[in-house]
Amino acid sequence: MRGHITKRGKNSYSIVIPLGTDPATGKRKQQWVSIKGTKKDAEKRLAELLHQIDTGTFMKPGKSTLADFLDRWLAEYVKPNLSPRGFERYSGIIKGHLIPDLGNIPLAQLKPEHLQKHYTAKLETLSPRTVRYHHAVIHKALQTALKWGLVNRNVADAVDPPRFHRTDMQTWSEEELNQFLTRAKDSHYFALFYTALFTGMRRSELLALRWQDVDLLSNQVCVNRSLHHLKDRSYVFTQPKSAKSRRTIALSPSCVVILGDHQARQRLDGTIQGIPQSDQDLVFSNIDGKPLRPNTITRAWNTLALQCGLKPIRLHDARHTHASLMLKQGIHPKVVQERLGHASIQMTIDTYSHLAPGIQENAARRFDELIADHPKTDTSLSHPLAIR
């Protein structure tokens, strides 16, 4: 094995690894790394360092700054593993906040107090929730540094991010939903909003939907990609973020009718404009077939909601409205999970736990009705305080 190990003390070793030859002087370059533990620990660490050199992931301890590492982490980890939109978010936090405040600190010398000071300073201008995003990003980055053997621990584990109070989920009732759809009938986006409320699909999933993904005969739609609008104004289609996000959703009869009418109008417009039609066309698009801007859709939703005089809810809350109304009707949470594309049924239950009291009351009432209708049940003696 390249490199060698030298015993320094009772539980201390020095690892010497070769770094090639300096082209300017022709001298061999070496890196010394100290480690506490057994010789076996030192041998394991030597193997890790040599692997880093072979794969191009080695960084000299003590000399590389947090900025050096974060730039590299963005390029080598975040960009290949996250969606383009996710990369933009991470990059914005790192380049706009973490590097300006903490970038000059050597990676190996980063301490919990550095992070705590950053969080405290940011709370003067940013919300606690936003600062928690900073913590999530730096924690994930340092966890990668730990896996790569660049640090001995994740110092973000020793820091508590600021707490914040989650805002209550906003949804519409059946009456409010119908009031909105009545107002939206004349909107260019009526079919899109209807589908959002009747399927629980995400905005990015709706805008990426193609006609080949919609089966109006079998009454179902296949969700297999998302649309993201980047800061450079380009559009990117990506795969679902998880296996559960790739799913098939059953369409209600009314939604099939709405989508069928929408398809007929779209094809007529295409014929008038002289634009060839195919199953690859987007279900919801501009007249020329190009993608709709996500922010334009959101503004149209907000405008319609205000015109209806309804309490304002986000377009994303159409998804929550769909789920809440299904659960209130006694639909099993597993079905709701599959329609929404949640990773687990526990996530669905946790997200909509505020509906539990109403659901339980309904279940208790239905159970009582079931037993009361049984011919052998004497309901007059069913309560311990019943008058005899």
N, C-alpha and C positions, 0 to 999 in steps of 0.2 A: 504493500500500500504506500502511496506517495505520502510525504510528510512524516513527521515523527513526534513522539510524545516524550516530554522530560518531566520527571518528578520534582516538585518544588518544595513540598512540605508534607506534613502528615496526610492531609486530605486535599492536596492541591497539585495541579498539573499544568504544564504549559504545552500547548499544541503549536507546532510550527508547520505551516502549509506553504507550498511553493506557489508563486503567482507569475511564473514565467520570467522573461528577461526584459529589462528596461531597454527599449530601442535606442535611447539617447546615450546611455553609458555602457551598455552591454553587460551590466551586472545583473545577477539573479535577484529577484524580488521575493521577499518572504513576508508572511503575516503571522504574528504571534497572538495566540488567544489563550487566556487563562480560564481554567475551569476548576470548580471545587467538586469533590466526590471521589469515587474509586477510579482505578485505571480503566475498568470496563466502561464507566461513564465517559472518560476521556476518549477512548477508542470509538465509542458511538458518535461522539461529537465530531471527531476527525472525519469519520465517514460522511456525516451530514455536510460538513464544510466542503469536502471534496466533491460531493454531489452538486452542491450549489455552484461551485466553480465550473463543473462540466455542463451544467444547464444554464449558465449565465445569470443566476439569481444571487450570486454572492455580493455582499456589500461589506466594505471594511468597517468593523465595529469602531464606534467612537468618532468617526469622521463623517459619516453620512448623516445628514440632517433629516428632520421629520419631513421637510419639504421635498427632499430627494426621494424619500420613500413613498410619500403620497402621490407624487407625480408618476412614479413607476407603478404603484398599485393601481392607479386609474387606468394606465395603459395596458397592464398585463393581467389584471384581475377583473376590474369593474367593466371595462369595455367588452371583453369577450363573454361575460357571464350575465350582464344585465341588459335590459331593453335599451334602445337609444334614448328613450325618455328618462329611464332610470339613470343612465350615464350622465345625462344633462343635470339631473337633480344632485347627484353625488358630486359632480364636477363643480357645480355652483357653490355648494357648501364648502368644499375643500379649497377652491381657488379664491372664493370671496370672503372666507372667514378663517378657516383653520390655518392655512399657510400664512396669511398676513399676520396672525396673532402668535402662532406657535412654530412656524416653519424654520426659524433659525436655530431651534434647539436640537442638539444632536439626538438622533433616535434613541441611542442607548442611555441617554441621560434624561429622557422625558419622565416626569414624576407626576403623581396624582394631583399635587398642588397646582401644577401648571394647568391641568384641565379644569380644576375647580375655579381657578382664577378666571379662565376664559369664560366659563359658564356664567359666573357672577357678573362679569363685565357685559356680556351679551344680553343679560336679562334687563339691562337698562333701556335697550332699544328693541328687543325682540320678545316674542311671547314665550312662556315656558314650554309650550308644545314645540315651537321651532327649535329652541335650544336642545330639547330632547332629541331632535333629529340630528343635531351636531354630535351629540353623545353617541347615538346609534352608528353614525358613520365612522367616527374615530375608533369606537370599540371594534367594529368589524375590520377596520384597517389594521389595528394592532393585533387582532386575533390572527390575521393572515401573517403579520410579521413574526408572530410567535411560531406559527406552523413552519415558516420558512427558516426558522432558527436565527432570526436577526435580533430578537430580544429574548430575555429570560422569563418575562411575565407580561401580562396585559395590564398595564397600570390603570386602564379605564375600569377594571373590575373593582378598584378601590375608591371609585368616585360615584356619588349618588347624583343622578341627573335631577333637575328641578321637577317638582310635581306639578300637575295641571289637572283641572277638573274637566272631564269630558262633557261636551255639550249634549243635551238630550237629543235623541234622534227625532227628526221631524218627518211625519208621514201624513198622508191624506186619508180621510174616511171614504167610504163608497160614494157618498153624496158629493164630496169635494172632487173626487176623481171624475165623476160624471159631469160635474159642472165645468171642469177644466176641458174635457174632451169636447163638450158641446161648443165651447168657445173656440177650440183649436181646429174645428172642422174646415174652416176656410184658410187655414195656414198651409204653407208649402211643406211644412214638416209634420203634418197631422199623422201620417202613417208611421213616421219614425217615433213620435211621442207615444202613439197608441201601442206600438210594438214594445217600447221600453216599459210601459206600465203593465203590459200583459205577459211579458216574459221575464222581466228582471235582469235583462242583459245590460252590461256596462256600455257606456257611451262609446268607448274605443272598439268594442265588439260590434255594435250596431253599425258604426261607420265603415267597418271592414267587411261587412256582409256582402256576399255576391249572390246572384240568383241561383247559381249552381249549389249554393248552400241551403236553399229554401225548397222544400218539397210541399207544395200546396195540395197535392193529392193525398199524401200520407199525413198531412197536418203536422209537420215538424220542421225545425230549423237546426242546422249543425253549426256550432260555434267552433271555429278552428284557427282564428287569427284575430289580431287587433291592429288598429290604425293609430299612429302617433304623428303629430305635427310638431316638428322640431323648430328650434329657435332660428335656424337658417331658412325657414319657411318650406322646407322639403317635407314630404310625406314618406313614412316608413311603415310597412306592414311587417308585423312580427308574429312569432308563434305564441300561443297562450303561455302565461307565466308558470303554469303548473299543469300536471296531467288532468286534474279535476276540472280545470278551466276549459279543457277541450271536451265538449259535451253535446248531447242532442236534447233539444227542448221541444216538448209537445206544444203545439199552437192551439189556442181555443178556436172554435168555429168562427167567432166574430173577427178574430185577428186574421184568419185565413181570408175572409171576405175583404177586409181592409187592405191586406197585402195584394190580393188579386186585382182589386180596383187600381191600386197604386201601380202595379206592373203594367196594366193596360194603358194607363195614362202616360207612363214613362215610354212605352214603346211607340205610342202615337206621337209624342213629342219628338222622339228620335227619328221617326219616319219623316215628319215635317221638316226637321233640321237636316235631314239627309245623313244621319249618323247610323252606321251599321250597329245592329243589336246582337248580343251573344250572352251566354250564361255566365261569362266572365265579368259582365257589367256589375257595378256596385248597385245594391238595392236602393241605397240612399245616397244620392249624388247631385251635383249640379247638372244643368241641362246638357252640358257638353260631356257629361260622364265623369268629370274629375271629382276627386273627394271633396266632401264638405269640410269646412273648417270647424273643428270642435268648439272653439270659443263662440263662433257664430250661432251654433246650435244652442249653446247654453244661454246666450243672450236672448234668443227667441223664446226659449222656455220661460225665462224670468219675466219677460215682457208680457207673455200670455197669462202667467199666473197673477201678475199685478192687475191686468185688465179684468180678470175674473173676480178680483177682490178677495182672493184666497190668501191664507197665510203663506208666506214665501217658503218654499222648500227647494233644495238644489235639484238639478237634473239627476244627480246620483241618488237622490232620495226617492226617485221613481222606483228604483230597485228595492229600496227598503219598504216602500208602500206595497209593492207586489208581494213581498215576503210576509209582511205583517197581515195583509188581508187574507192570504192563504192560511196562515197559522190561526187566525181568528175563526176561520171556517172549519177548523179541525183537521186540516191537511197535515199529514205526518211530517215532522221536521226533516226526515231523511229525504222526502220528495223535494222539499224546499231547498235543502242543501244541494241536491243534484241540479235543480233548475238554476240556482245562483252560481254554481261552480265553486262552492267553498271547499277548502281542502279536507275538512272533516265535519261531521255532524255536530261535534262539540263547538266548533266555531259558530255554526248557525245558532245553536242554543244560547251560547254566550252573547252573541250579537243582539238577539231578540228576547233576552231574558225578561225585559220589562213587560212583555206580553203574557208572562206566565200566570199572573193572578187571574186575568180574564179567561185564559185557556183552561185553567184548573176549575174555575167556577162553572164554565160551560160543561166540562167533563163530568163534574160532580152532579150537575143537574141532569145530564143525559143518563148517567148511571142510575140516578134515583128514578127517572121515568121508566127505564128499562125494568127495574125491579118492581116498581109499583104496578106495571102492566102484567106482571107474572100472575097467573091465576091462583097460586098458592100463597101469595103474600098478603098479609093483613096490615095495611098501611096505618090503621088506627092504633096499632101497638108498636109501630116502628120507632118511636122516640121514647127514651127513658122517662121523659116528663109528661108523656101522654096521660090525659085524665082517664081514669078507670071508673 
